[in-house]
Amino acid sequence: MPIRREIFNNEEYYHTYNRSFNKKIIFSRERDKIRFIQLIKFCQLKVGCKYSYWSRQTSKRQLEIIESVKENSGFIVKVIAYCVMPNHFHLLLQQLTDNGIIQMMTKLTNAYAHFFNLKYRGIGPVFEGRFKTVAVNSNEQLLHLSRYIHLNPYSAGMIAKKEIVNYLFSSLGEFINEGGGEVVFPEIILNQFKNKQKYLDFVLDNADYQRELQIIKQQLIDIER
């Protein structure tokens, strides 16, 4: 397999995403999405155990491991935001160690592909080639990306506007609800707002505009076909 040409710099942020092969539904069931989110949480860590061991631990024990890892700088990346959709996913990542993003994304997609093919008796690729990345070049872009990722289910017409904050498979709940931040590091975004409600307002204020853009984009795709 050819070596990736992208250079990922430590301490910098990247929008990382991928789609399923042939756009098939690979996150159809709630437990599949939860599995992928648990893998996101696990694959950002430097831990000396396999996911099979990790997944058998209680939520309390997992949090203890995470806290221990935090104290020892045991992250290869920080996950800032995420969203899991029926046939694709979005991540906003900060690389912390050399090749951290490549290591995390390789583990994440390979682990889920193995799980998916084993569970559904599939053969062949689950994801559409290599993951895609866009470097974040400004703080404004960082804030916009967090909002864009959290609005994905609404933009796609999957949920109503009032349900955005309750969508279970994005990190918005971890941003807004008390005790959030189990998978992500929301403070990187939230510290730039007066409070959590101000961030939620920031997200919702752009919801209809982003959905309108998505509808236009889809119409253009249909015309090209």
N, C-alpha and C positions, 0 to 999 in steps of 0.2 A: 504494500500500500504506500503511495507517495506520501512524503512528509509534508505536513501543513506549512504553508509559507507565512502565515500570519505571525506577528510578534505580539505577545501579550505581556504588557509591562506590569510589574508589581505595583500595588496601591492604586491602579487605575481601574475604571469601571467599563463593563461591556454588556451590551444587550445580546443575549445568547438564546437561540431558538432553533427548533427543528419541527418538521412535519412528518407524518407517517408516510410510508411507501405507498404510492398510488392513492394517497389521501384517504385511506381506509380508516375506519373508526378503531382506535386502539385503546381509548379510555372510555369505554361505554358504560361500565358499571362503577358504582361509587367506590367499591373496594379496590378497583384497579387504580383509580385516581389517588386514593389514599396510599396505596402501595408506592406509587411514583413519588408522592410528596414525602413519604418516609425515606425513600431512597435519596431524594434531594437533601434532606436533613443529614443523612448518614454520609453521603459522598463528599461533603465539604469538610469532613473531619479527618484529622490524623489519628486513627485509632488502630490498635493492634488486634483487631478481631474482624471476622467476616460479618456480612449483613445477616446471615442466618442466626448468628448468636445475638446480634443487636436486636433483631426483631422479636426475639423471645423475652426480652427484658420488659419490665413494667414501664409505664410512662415516667414514673418517679425515678426509676433507676436510669433511664435514658437521660433525663434532665441532670441527674448527678454526674453522669459521664460527660455531658456537654459542659457543665460548669467546670469540671476538672480540666477539660480540654482548653476552655477559655483561659484558665489560669496559667496554662503552660503554652500559650500561643499555638494551640494545636489545630489550626484551620489552614487548609490550603487555599481556600477562597472564602469570602463572605457572601452569602445569599442575601441580597437586599430586598428583592421582590420576586414573586413568581405567579404564574397562572397556568393551570392545566385545562385544556379544552379537549373536545372529543377526538380530534385528530392532530393536535399539535400542542406545543408548550412554549412559554416565554420565561426567561430568567434574566434578572438584572444582577450581575455578579461583580465583585471586586476581587481581583487576584492578589493573593498575599505571598505566595511562594513561587519560585520559578516553575513554569509549566503547570501551575495549579489548575487553570481552567481546562487545559487539555486532559489532565489526569482526572479531574472531577467528571467532565462530560463523557469521557471514555467509559469510566466506571458506571455512570448513571445510565447511559443509553444501552450499554452491553448488558447490564444487570436487568433492566426492564425488558429488553428484547428476549433474553433467556427466559424470564418469568412468563412473558406473553406467549411465546411459542410453546413452552411446556404446558401452560394452562389450557391454551386453546388449540393445541396440537398443530401449530403452524410450522411452516418451513420457509426459510429465506429471510430477507431483510424485513425489519419492522419499521425502521426509520428511513427517511429519504436521504441516503448518503451521509456526508459529514454534517455536523451541526454548523449553523451559521452564526456569525458574530458581527456586531457593529460597535465600534469604539465610541465611548461617550467623551465628547470633547469640551463640554461646558457644564456648569452647575445647572443652568436652565434646561439643558438636554436631559440631565439626570432626573430632575423633578418631573419633566414631561414624560419620560419613559416609565417612571413608577406609576404615573396616572394612566398612561396608555395601557400598560400591562393589566392594571386593576379594572379597566373598563372593557376589556376584551369580551367577556360574556354578554354584556349589554350591547356592545357594538355589533356582535354577531346575531343579535335578536334572540338569544337563548333565554333571557330573563328580563323582567320589567325593571325600570329604573329604581324603584323602591326596594328591589331585591339585591342590588349590587353589593351592599355591605354584608349581606348574608350568604353570598355565594361561597360555598364551603371549600372550593378548590383553587382559591387564590389567597395571597397573603394579606389582603385588605383587612380581614378580620383580625389578624395579628397586629396590624397597625392601629386599629381603632379600639378593640376590646381590651379591657383590663387584663393583665397577665399575659398579653400577647408577646410575640417574639421568640417562640419555641424553635422555629425553623429559620427565621430571618433576623436581620439586624435593622429594625425599622427606625432606630434613633438617627441614623445617617440622614434620613429624609425628614423625620418628625422634628428634629431639633431646629429645622428651618421654619417651623410654624409655631404660632403662639400656643396652640394646643391641638389635640387630636381632631377636634371638631373642625378646626380651620383647615386641616389637611383634607378631611372628608369633603368639606365645601369645595376645596380646590379640585378634587376629583370629580364631584358631581356637576360642577359648573361647566365642565367640558364634555359631559356625557352625550348630549344630543348632537353636538357638533361632530364628535368623533363617530357617532353612529351614522350620521348623514354622509360623512366621508367614506365610510365602509360600504354603504349602499351604492354610492356612486362608483366606487372601485369595482364592486361586484357587477354592476351594470356594464361597465366598460369591458370586463372580462367576458361577459356573455355576448357582447356585440362582436368581440374579436373571434369568438368561436363560430 
